[in-house]
């Protein structure tokens, strides 16, 4: 299973999450040792984090 890394690799000072892949430092560190089920769970969580971030960036009517 591939990595969610997008080669941005910069941590947001407020959230502590990577601005590219939305993983925490701990999630980045442990990703390779996770089993496939844990990786799939993390991918689901990353999609939620990305969607939440995009929601806060979009202009409000």
N, CA, C and O atoms as a Tripos MOL2 file, in Angstrom:
@<TRIPOS>MOLECULE
protein
  244   243    61     0     0
PROTEIN
NO_CHARGES

@<TRIPOS>ATOM
      1 N           0.8540   -1.1680    0.0000 N.3       1 UNK1
      2 CA          0.0000    0.0000    0.0000 C.3       1 UNK1
      3 C           0.9000    1.2320    0.0000 C.2       1 UNK1
      4 O           1.8650    1.3030    0.7610 O.2       1 UNK1
      5 N           0.5800    2.1980   -0.8560 N.am      2 UNK2
      6 CA          1.3880    3.4010   -0.9770 C.3       2 UNK2
      7 C           1.1950    4.3720    0.1700 C.2       2 UNK2
      8 O           0.2570    4.2660    0.9600 O.2       2 UNK2
      9 N           2.0990    5.3040    0.2310 N.am      3 UNK3
     10 CA          2.0730    6.3430    1.2580 C.3       3 UNK3
     11 C           1.1830    7.5040    0.8130 C.2       3 UNK3
     12 O           1.0790    7.7760   -0.3830 O.2       3 UNK3
     13 N           0.5410    8.1910    1.7600 N.am      4 UNK4
     14 CA         -0.2500    9.3660    1.4200 C.3       4 UNK4
     15 C           0.6150   10.6140    1.2290 C.2       4 UNK4
     16 O           0.0780   11.6900    0.9650 O.2       4 UNK4
     17 N           1.9290   10.4960    1.3550 N.am      5 UNK5
     18 CA          2.8280   11.6340    1.2390 C.3       5 UNK5
     19 C           2.6690   12.3150   -0.1240 C.2       5 UNK5
     20 O           2.5860   11.6550   -1.1600 O.2       5 UNK5
     21 N           2.6280   13.6550   -0.0960 N.am      6 UNK6
     22 CA          2.5120   14.4380   -1.3310 C.3       6 UNK6
     23 C           3.7700   15.2670   -1.5860 C.2       6 UNK6
     24 O           3.7650   16.1490   -2.4450 O.2       6 UNK6
     25 N           4.8380   14.9930   -0.8540 N.am      7 UNK7
     26 CA          6.1190   15.6920   -0.9680 C.3       7 UNK7
     27 C           6.0390   17.1760   -0.6110 C.2       7 UNK7
     28 O           6.8740   17.9630   -1.0580 O.2       7 UNK7
     29 N           5.0480   17.5630    0.1860 N.am      8 UNK8
     30 CA          4.9800   18.9320    0.6890 C.3       8 UNK8
     31 C           5.7750   19.0030    1.9920 C.2       8 UNK8
     32 O           6.6100   19.8920    2.1550 O.2       8 UNK8
     33 N           5.5300   18.0960    2.9030 N.am      9 UNK9
     34 CA          6.3360   17.8840    4.1090 C.3       9 UNK9
     35 C           6.6040   19.1470    4.9270 C.2       9 UNK9
     36 O           7.7530   19.4720    5.2290 O.2       9 UNK9
     37 N           5.5380   19.8470    5.2760 N.am     10 UNK10
     38 CA          5.6500   21.0130    6.1460 C.3      10 UNK10
     39 C           4.5220   20.9330    7.1600 C.2      10 UNK10
     40 O           3.3560   20.8010    6.7880 O.2      10 UNK10
     41 N           4.8660   21.0140    8.4480 N.am     11 UNK11
     42 CA          3.8660   20.9000    9.5000 C.3      11 UNK11
     43 C           3.2130   22.2480    9.7800 C.2      11 UNK11
     44 O           3.8890   23.2720    9.8830 O.2      11 UNK11
     45 N           1.9090   22.2310    9.8990 N.am     12 UNK12
     46 CA          1.1340   23.4100   10.2780 C.3      12 UNK12
     47 C           1.3990   23.6940   11.7520 C.2      12 UNK12
     48 O           1.2730   22.8010   12.5910 O.2      12 UNK12
     49 N           1.7610   24.9170   12.0650 N.am     13 UNK13
     50 CA          2.0940   25.2770   13.4460 C.3      13 UNK13
     51 C           0.8940   25.1500   14.3830 C.2      13 UNK13
     52 O           1.0540   24.7900   15.5490 O.2      13 UNK13
     53 N          -0.3010   25.4430   13.8840 N.am     14 UNK14
     54 CA         -1.4950   25.4000   14.7350 C.3      14 UNK14
     55 C          -1.9860   23.9840   14.9890 C.2      14 UNK14
     56 O          -2.2980   23.6310   16.1260 O.2      14 UNK14
     57 N          -2.0580   23.1670   13.9410 N.am     15 UNK15
     58 CA         -2.6390   21.8320   14.0790 C.3      15 UNK15
     59 C          -1.6100   20.7360   14.3080 C.2      15 UNK15
     60 O          -1.9350   19.6830   14.8570 O.2      15 UNK15
     61 N          -0.3790   20.9740   13.8940 N.am     16 UNK16
     62 CA          0.6460   19.9400   13.9930 C.3      16 UNK16
     63 C           0.5460   18.9130   12.8800 C.2      16 UNK16
     64 O           1.2500   17.9040   12.9030 O.2      16 UNK16
     65 N          -0.3290   19.1610   11.8980 N.am     17 UNK17
     66 CA         -0.5170   18.2290   10.7880 C.3      17 UNK17
     67 C           0.2800   18.6900    9.5790 C.2      17 UNK17
     68 O           0.4800   19.8880    9.3750 O.2      17 UNK17
     69 N           0.7330   17.7360    8.7840 N.am     18 UNK18
     70 CA          1.4240   18.0480    7.5460 C.3      18 UNK18
     71 C           0.4630   18.7750    6.6070 C.2      18 UNK18
     72 O          -0.6890   18.3690    6.4560 O.2      18 UNK18
     73 N           0.9370   19.8490    5.9780 N.am     19 UNK19
     74 CA          0.0980   20.6220    5.0590 C.3      19 UNK19
     75 C          -0.1550   19.8740    3.7500 C.2      19 UNK19
     76 O          -1.0610   20.2400    3.0000 O.2      19 UNK19
     77 N           0.6220   18.8440    3.4660 N.am     20 UNK20
     78 CA          0.4430   18.0760    2.2360 C.3      20 UNK20
     79 C          -0.4540   16.8640    2.4050 C.2      20 UNK20
     80 O          -1.4060   16.6810    1.6470 O.2      20 UNK20
     81 N          -0.1550   16.0370    3.3940 N.am     21 UNK21
     82 CA         -0.8790   14.7700    3.5430 C.3      21 UNK21
     83 C          -1.8230   14.7350    4.7460 C.2      21 UNK21
     84 O          -2.6100   13.7990    4.8880 O.2      21 UNK21
     85 N          -1.7490   15.7480    5.6090 N.am     22 UNK22
     86 CA         -2.6260   15.8780    6.7840 C.3      22 UNK22
     87 C          -2.3600   14.8460    7.8770 C.2      22 UNK22
     88 O          -3.2120   14.6090    8.7330 O.2      22 UNK22
     89 N          -1.1750   14.2320    7.8450 N.am     23 UNK23
     90 CA         -0.8090   13.3200    8.9330 C.3      23 UNK23
     91 C          -0.1000   14.0810   10.0390 C.2      23 UNK23
     92 O           0.5300   15.1120    9.8050 O.2      23 UNK23
     93 N          -0.2160   13.5470   11.2520 N.am     24 UNK24
     94 CA          0.5470   14.0830   12.3800 C.3      24 UNK24
     95 C           1.9730   13.5440   12.2940 C.2      24 UNK24
     96 O           2.2580   12.6120   11.5410 O.2      24 UNK24
     97 N           2.8450   14.1410   13.0700 N.am     25 UNK25
     98 CA          4.2380   13.6730   13.1140 C.3      25 UNK25
     99 C           4.2910   12.1910   13.5070 C.2      25 UNK25
    100 O           5.0560   11.4180   12.9310 O.2      25 UNK25
    101 N           3.4720   11.8040   14.4900 N.am     26 UNK26
    102 CA          3.4400   10.4100   14.9520 C.3      26 UNK26
    103 C           2.9280    9.4800   13.8480 C.2      26 UNK26
    104 O           3.4620    8.3860   13.6660 O.2      26 UNK26
    105 N           1.9070    9.9020   13.1190 N.am     27 UNK27
    106 CA          1.3700    9.0820   12.0210 C.3      27 UNK27
    107 C           2.3940    8.9250   10.9050 C.2      27 UNK27
    108 O           2.4940    7.8580   10.2990 O.2      27 UNK27
    109 N           3.1470    9.9720   10.6320 N.am     28 UNK28
    110 CA          4.2020    9.8900    9.6180 C.3      28 UNK28
    111 C           5.2620    8.8950   10.0720 C.2      28 UNK28
    112 O           5.7240    8.0620    9.2930 O.2      28 UNK28
    113 N           5.6340    8.9930   11.3310 N.am     29 UNK29
    114 CA          6.6970    8.1490   11.8900 C.3      29 UNK29
    115 C           6.3140    6.6680   11.8990 C.2      29 UNK29
    116 O           7.1610    5.8080   11.6580 O.2      29 UNK29
    117 N           5.0490    6.3680   12.1750 N.am     30 UNK30
    118 CA          4.6420    4.9660   12.3410 C.3      30 UNK30
    119 C           3.9870    4.3540   11.1000 C.2      30 UNK30
    120 O           3.6270    3.1760   11.1180 O.2      30 UNK30
    121 N           3.8270    5.1220   10.0320 N.am     31 UNK31
    122 CA          3.0770    4.6410    8.8800 C.3      31 UNK31
    123 C           3.6090    3.3180    8.3280 C.2      31 UNK31
    124 O           2.8320    2.4000    8.0650 O.2      31 UNK31
    125 N           4.9020    3.2170    8.1550 N.am     32 UNK32
    126 CA          5.4850    1.9990    7.5610 C.3      32 UNK32
    127 C           5.2190    0.7420    8.3880 C.2      32 UNK32
    128 O           5.1400   -0.3560    7.8380 O.2      32 UNK32
    129 N           5.0830    0.8950    9.6890 N.am     33 UNK33
    130 CA          4.8850   -0.2780   10.5420 C.3      33 UNK33
    131 C           3.4040   -0.6220   10.7350 C.2      33 UNK33
    132 O           3.0900   -1.6430   11.3480 O.2      33 UNK33
    133 N           2.4950    0.2050   10.2260 N.am     34 UNK34
    134 CA          1.0580   -0.0770   10.3510 C.3      34 UNK34
    135 C           0.6640   -1.2370    9.4490 C.2      34 UNK34
    136 O           1.2230   -1.4130    8.3660 O.2      34 UNK34
    137 N          -0.3090   -2.0300    9.9070 N.am     35 UNK35
    138 CA         -0.8450   -3.0600    9.0210 C.3      35 UNK35
    139 C          -1.8220   -2.3920    8.0380 C.2      35 UNK35
    140 O          -2.1850   -1.2280    8.2050 O.2      35 UNK35
    141 N          -2.2380   -3.1430    7.0190 N.am     36 UNK36
    142 CA         -3.0840   -2.5680    5.9710 C.3      36 UNK36
    143 C          -4.4030   -2.0160    6.4980 C.2      36 UNK36
    144 O          -4.8800   -0.9870    6.0180 O.2      36 UNK36
    145 N          -4.9950   -2.6880    7.4780 N.am     37 UNK37
    146 CA         -6.2620   -2.2120    8.0420 C.3      37 UNK37
    147 C          -6.0790   -0.8510    8.7170 C.2      37 UNK37
    148 O          -6.9160    0.0390    8.5640 O.2      37 UNK37
    149 N          -4.9930   -0.6950    9.4560 N.am     38 UNK38
    150 CA         -4.7140    0.5800   10.1180 C.3      38 UNK38
    151 C          -4.4340    1.6750    9.0880 C.2      38 UNK38
    152 O          -4.8510    2.8200    9.2640 O.2      38 UNK38
    153 N          -3.7310    1.3220    8.0200 N.am     39 UNK39
    154 CA         -3.4620    2.2960    6.9590 C.3      39 UNK39
    155 C          -4.7600    2.7460    6.2870 C.2      39 UNK39
    156 O          -4.9400    3.9310    6.0080 O.2      39 UNK39
    157 N          -5.6560    1.8030    6.0290 N.am     40 UNK40
    158 CA         -6.9450    2.1650    5.4150 C.3      40 UNK40
    159 C          -7.7470    3.0740    6.3390 C.2      40 UNK40
    160 O          -8.3700    4.0300    5.8790 O.2      40 UNK40
    161 N          -7.7360    2.7850    7.6260 N.am     41 UNK41
    162 CA         -8.4140    3.6530    8.5960 C.3      41 UNK41
    163 C          -7.8060    5.0500    8.5790 C.2      41 UNK41
    164 O          -8.5220    6.0500    8.6250 O.2      41 UNK41
    165 N          -6.4820    5.1070    8.5130 N.am     42 UNK42
    166 CA         -5.8060    6.3990    8.4840 C.3      42 UNK42
    167 C          -6.1590    7.1580    7.1990 C.2      42 UNK42
    168 O          -6.4230    8.3590    7.2500 O.2      42 UNK42
    169 N          -6.1670    6.4790    6.0600 N.am     43 UNK43
    170 CA         -6.5410    7.1280    4.8030 C.3      43 UNK43
    171 C          -7.9400    7.7360    4.9050 C.2      43 UNK43
    172 O          -8.1630    8.8510    4.4340 O.2      43 UNK43
    173 N          -8.8750    7.0240    5.5100 N.am     44 UNK44
    174 CA        -10.2290    7.5710    5.7110 C.3      44 UNK44
    175 C         -10.1770    8.8390    6.5590 C.2      44 UNK44
    176 O         -10.8440    9.8260    6.2490 O.2      44 UNK44
    177 N          -9.3920    8.8080    7.6180 N.am     45 UNK45
    178 CA         -9.2570    9.9700    8.4970 C.3      45 UNK45
    179 C          -8.6110   11.1450    7.7540 C.2      45 UNK45
    180 O          -9.0140   12.2940    7.9320 O.2      45 UNK45
    181 N          -7.6160   10.8520    6.9280 N.am     46 UNK46
    182 CA         -6.9450   11.9180    6.1750 C.3      46 UNK46
    183 C          -7.8970   12.5930    5.1960 C.2      46 UNK46
    184 O          -7.8380   13.8070    5.0050 O.2      46 UNK46
    185 N          -8.7630   11.8180    4.5820 N.am     47 UNK47
    186 CA         -9.7700   12.4050    3.6810 C.3      47 UNK47
    187 C         -10.6940   13.3480    4.4430 C.2      47 UNK47
    188 O         -11.0530   14.4130    3.9410 O.2      47 UNK47
    189 N         -11.0750   12.9610    5.6430 N.am     48 UNK48
    190 CA        -11.9220   13.8240    6.4750 C.3      48 UNK48
    191 C         -11.1940   15.1090    6.8560 C.2      48 UNK48
    192 O         -11.7740   16.1940    6.8220 O.2      48 UNK48
    193 N          -9.9300   14.9780    7.2160 N.am     49 UNK49
    194 CA         -9.1440   16.1580    7.5830 C.3      49 UNK49
    195 C          -8.9970   17.1120    6.4020 C.2      49 UNK49
    196 O          -9.1260   18.3270    6.5530 O.2      49 UNK49
    197 N          -8.7240   16.5470    5.2200 N.am     50 UNK50
    198 CA         -8.5830   17.3680    4.0170 C.3      50 UNK50
    199 C          -9.8950   18.0920    3.7080 C.2      50 UNK50
    200 O          -9.8870   19.2820    3.3940 O.2      50 UNK50
    201 N         -11.0090   17.3850    3.7950 N.am     51 UNK51
    202 CA        -12.3180   17.9820    3.5250 C.3      51 UNK51
    203 C         -12.6170   19.1010    4.5220 C.2      51 UNK51
    204 O         -13.1360   20.1490    4.1370 O.2      51 UNK51
    205 N         -12.2970   18.8890    5.7830 N.am     52 UNK52
    206 CA        -12.5280   19.9060    6.8020 C.3      52 UNK52
    207 C         -11.6740   21.1410    6.5190 C.2      52 UNK52
    208 O         -12.1480   22.2670    6.6670 O.2      52 UNK52
    209 N         -10.4390   20.9400    6.1200 N.am     53 UNK53
    210 CA         -9.5430   22.0560    5.8090 C.3      53 UNK53
    211 C         -10.0650   22.8360    4.6030 C.2      53 UNK53
    212 O         -10.0520   24.0660    4.6070 O.2      53 UNK53
    213 N         -10.5240   22.1230    3.5720 N.am     54 UNK54
    214 CA        -11.0400   22.7800    2.3790 C.3      54 UNK54
    215 C         -12.3210   23.5520    2.6930 C.2      54 UNK54
    216 O         -12.5710   24.6030    2.1020 O.2      54 UNK54
    217 N         -13.1210   23.0460    3.6060 N.am     55 UNK55
    218 CA        -14.3520   23.7120    4.0120 C.3      55 UNK55
    219 C         -14.0370   25.0520    4.6810 C.2      55 UNK55
    220 O         -14.7470   26.0350    4.4720 O.2      55 UNK55
    221 N         -12.9890   25.0870    5.4730 N.am     56 UNK56
    222 CA        -12.6370   26.3320    6.1570 C.3      56 UNK56
    223 C         -12.0170   27.3470    5.2080 C.2      56 UNK56
    224 O         -12.0250   28.5440    5.4920 O.2      56 UNK56
    225 N         -11.4710   26.8740    4.0670 N.am     57 UNK57
    226 CA        -10.8700   27.7830    3.1040 C.3      57 UNK57
    227 C         -11.8980   28.3630    2.1250 C.2      57 UNK57
    228 O         -11.6900   29.4550    1.5970 O.2      57 UNK57
    229 N         -12.9960   27.6540    1.8770 N.am     58 UNK58
    230 CA        -13.9410   28.1020    0.8640 C.3      58 UNK58
    231 C         -14.7100   29.3380    1.3540 C.2      58 UNK58
    232 O         -15.0510   29.4400    2.5320 O.2      58 UNK58
    233 N         -14.9770   30.2790    0.4290 N.am     59 UNK59
    234 CA        -15.7000   31.4970    0.8230 C.3      59 UNK59
    235 C         -17.1300   31.1710    1.2410 C.2      59 UNK59
    236 O         -17.7810   30.2900    0.6790 O.2      59 UNK59
    237 N         -17.5850   31.8930    2.2210 N.am     60 UNK60
    238 CA        -18.9410   31.6610    2.7320 C.3      60 UNK60
    239 C         -19.8740   32.6820    2.1190 C.2      60 UNK60
    240 O         -19.5140   33.8450    1.9410 O.2      60 UNK60
    241 N         -21.0800   32.2350    1.7960 N.am     61 UNK61
    242 CA        -22.0740   33.1050    1.1860 C.3      61 UNK61
    243 C         -22.9170   33.7880    2.2170 C.2      61 UNK61
    244 O         -23.8090   34.5620    1.8700 O.2      61 UNK61
@<TRIPOS>BOND
     1     1     2 1
     2     2     3 1
     3     3     4 2
     4     3     5 am
     5     5     6 1
     6     6     7 1
     7     7     8 2
     8     7     9 am
     9     9    10 1
    10    10    11 1
    11    11    12 2
    12    11    13 am
    13    13    14 1
    14    14    15 1
    15    15    16 2
    16    15    17 am
    17    17    18 1
    18    18    19 1
    19    19    20 2
    20    19    21 am
    21    21    22 1
    22    22    23 1
    23    23    24 2
    24    23    25 am
    25    25    26 1
    26    26    27 1
    27    27    28 2
    28    27    29 am
    29    29    30 1
    30    30    31 1
    31    31    32 2
    32    31    33 am
    33    33    34 1
    34    34    35 1
    35    35    36 2
    36    35    37 am
    37    37    38 1
    38    38    39 1
    39    39    40 2
    40    39    41 am
    41    41    42 1
    42    42    43 1
    43    43    44 2
    44    43    45 am
    45    45    46 1
    46    46    47 1
    47    47    48 2
    48    47    49 am
    49    49    50 1
    50    50    51 1
    51    51    52 2
    52    51    53 am
    53    53    54 1
    54    54    55 1
    55    55    56 2
    56    55    57 am
    57    57    58 1
    58    58    59 1
    59    59    60 2
    60    59    61 am
    61    61    62 1
    62    62    63 1
    63    63    64 2
    64    63    65 am
    65    65    66 1
    66    66    67 1
    67    67    68 2
    68    67    69 am
    69    69    70 1
    70    70    71 1
    71    71    72 2
    72    71    73 am
    73    73    74 1
    74    74    75 1
    75    75    76 2
    76    75    77 am
    77    77    78 1
    78    78    79 1
    79    79    80 2
    80    79    81 am
    81    81    82 1
    82    82    83 1
    83    83    84 2
    84    83    85 am
    85    85    86 1
    86    86    87 1
    87    87    88 2
    88    87    89 am
    89    89    90 1
    90    90    91 1
    91    91    92 2
    92    91    93 am
    93    93    94 1
    94    94    95 1
    95    95    96 2
    96    95    97 am
    97    97    98 1
    98    98    99 1
    99    99   100 2
   100    99   101 am
   101   101   102 1
   102   102   103 1
   103   103   104 2
   104   103   105 am
   105   105   106 1
   106   106   107 1
   107   107   108 2
   108   107   109 am
   109   109   110 1
   110   110   111 1
   111   111   112 2
   112   111   113 am
   113   113   114 1
   114   114   115 1
   115   115   116 2
   116   115   117 am
   117   117   118 1
   118   118   119 1
   119   119   120 2
   120   119   121 am
   121   121   122 1
   122   122   123 1
   123   123   124 2
   124   123   125 am
   125   125   126 1
   126   126   127 1
   127   127   128 2
   128   127   129 am
   129   129   130 1
   130   130   131 1
   131   131   132 2
   132   131   133 am
   133   133   134 1
   134   134   135 1
   135   135   136 2
   136   135   137 am
   137   137   138 1
   138   138   139 1
   139   139   140 2
   140   139   141 am
   141   141   142 1
   142   142   143 1
   143   143   144 2
   144   143   145 am
   145   145   146 1
   146   146   147 1
   147   147   148 2
   148   147   149 am
   149   149   150 1
   150   150   151 1
   151   151   152 2
   152   151   153 am
   153   153   154 1
   154   154   155 1
   155   155   156 2
   156   155   157 am
   157   157   158 1
   158   158   159 1
   159   159   160 2
   160   159   161 am
   161   161   162 1
   162   162   163 1
   163   163   164 2
   164   163   165 am
   165   165   166 1
   166   166   167 1
   167   167   168 2
   168   167   169 am
   169   169   170 1
   170   170   171 1
   171   171   172 2
   172   171   173 am
   173   173   174 1
   174   174   175 1
   175   175   176 2
   176   175   177 am
   177   177   178 1
   178   178   179 1
   179   179   180 2
   180   179   181 am
   181   181   182 1
   182   182   183 1
   183   183   184 2
   184   183   185 am
   185   185   186 1
   186   186   187 1
   187   187   188 2
   188   187   189 am
   189   189   190 1
   190   190   191 1
   191   191   192 2
   192   191   193 am
   193   193   194 1
   194   194   195 1
   195   195   196 2
   196   195   197 am
   197   197   198 1
   198   198   199 1
   199   199   200 2
   200   199   201 am
   201   201   202 1
   202   202   203 1
   203   203   204 2
   204   203   205 am
   205   205   206 1
   206   206   207 1
   207   207   208 2
   208   207   209 am
   209   209   210 1
   210   210   211 1
   211   211   212 2
   212   211   213 am
   213   213   214 1
   214   214   215 1
   215   215   216 2
   216   215   217 am
   217   217   218 1
   218   218   219 1
   219   219   220 2
   220   219   221 am
   221   221   222 1
   222   222   223 1
   223   223   224 2
   224   223   225 am
   225   225   226 1
   226   226   227 1
   227   227   228 2
   228   227   229 am
   229   229   230 1
   230   230   231 1
   231   231   232 2
   232   231   233 am
   233   233   234 1
   234   234   235 1
   235   235   236 2
   236   235   237 am
   237   237   238 1
   238   238   239 1
   239   239   240 2
   240   239   241 am
   241   241   242 1
   242   242   243 1
   243   243   244 2
@<TRIPOS>SUBSTRUCTURE
     1 UNK1         2 RESIDUE 1 A UNK
     2 UNK2         6 RESIDUE 1 A UNK
     3 UNK3        10 RESIDUE 1 A UNK
     4 UNK4        14 RESIDUE 1 A UNK
     5 UNK5        18 RESIDUE 1 A UNK
     6 UNK6        22 RESIDUE 1 A UNK
     7 UNK7        26 RESIDUE 1 A UNK
     8 UNK8        30 RESIDUE 1 A UNK
     9 UNK9        34 RESIDUE 1 A UNK
    10 UNK10       38 RESIDUE 1 A UNK
    11 UNK11       42 RESIDUE 1 A UNK
    12 UNK12       46 RESIDUE 1 A UNK
    13 UNK13       50 RESIDUE 1 A UNK
    14 UNK14       54 RESIDUE 1 A UNK
    15 UNK15       58 RESIDUE 1 A UNK
    16 UNK16       62 RESIDUE 1 A UNK
    17 UNK17       66 RESIDUE 1 A UNK
    18 UNK18       70 RESIDUE 1 A UNK
    19 UNK19       74 RESIDUE 1 A UNK
    20 UNK20       78 RESIDUE 1 A UNK
    21 UNK21       82 RESIDUE 1 A UNK
    22 UNK22       86 RESIDUE 1 A UNK
    23 UNK23       90 RESIDUE 1 A UNK
    24 UNK24       94 RESIDUE 1 A UNK
    25 UNK25       98 RESIDUE 1 A UNK
    26 UNK26      102 RESIDUE 1 A UNK
    27 UNK27      106 RESIDUE 1 A UNK
    28 UNK28      110 RESIDUE 1 A UNK
    29 UNK29      114 RESIDUE 1 A UNK
    30 UNK30      118 RESIDUE 1 A UNK
    31 UNK31      122 RESIDUE 1 A UNK
    32 UNK32      126 RESIDUE 1 A UNK
    33 UNK33      130 RESIDUE 1 A UNK
    34 UNK34      134 RESIDUE 1 A UNK
    35 UNK35      138 RESIDUE 1 A UNK
    36 UNK36      142 RESIDUE 1 A UNK
    37 UNK37      146 RESIDUE 1 A UNK
    38 UNK38      150 RESIDUE 1 A UNK
    39 UNK39      154 RESIDUE 1 A UNK
    40 UNK40      158 RESIDUE 1 A UNK
    41 UNK41      162 RESIDUE 1 A UNK
    42 UNK42      166 RESIDUE 1 A UNK
    43 UNK43      170 RESIDUE 1 A UNK
    44 UNK44      174 RESIDUE 1 A UNK
    45 UNK45      178 RESIDUE 1 A UNK
    46 UNK46      182 RESIDUE 1 A UNK
    47 UNK47      186 RESIDUE 1 A UNK
    48 UNK48      190 RESIDUE 1 A UNK
    49 UNK49      194 RESIDUE 1 A UNK
    50 UNK50      198 RESIDUE 1 A UNK
    51 UNK51      202 RESIDUE 1 A UNK
    52 UNK52      206 RESIDUE 1 A UNK
    53 UNK53      210 RESIDUE 1 A UNK
    54 UNK54      214 RESIDUE 1 A UNK
    55 UNK55      218 RESIDUE 1 A UNK
    56 UNK56      222 RESIDUE 1 A UNK
    57 UNK57      226 RESIDUE 1 A UNK
    58 UNK58      230 RESIDUE 1 A UNK
    59 UNK59      234 RESIDUE 1 A UNK
    60 UNK60      238 RESIDUE 1 A UNK
    61 UNK61      242 RESIDUE 1 A UNK
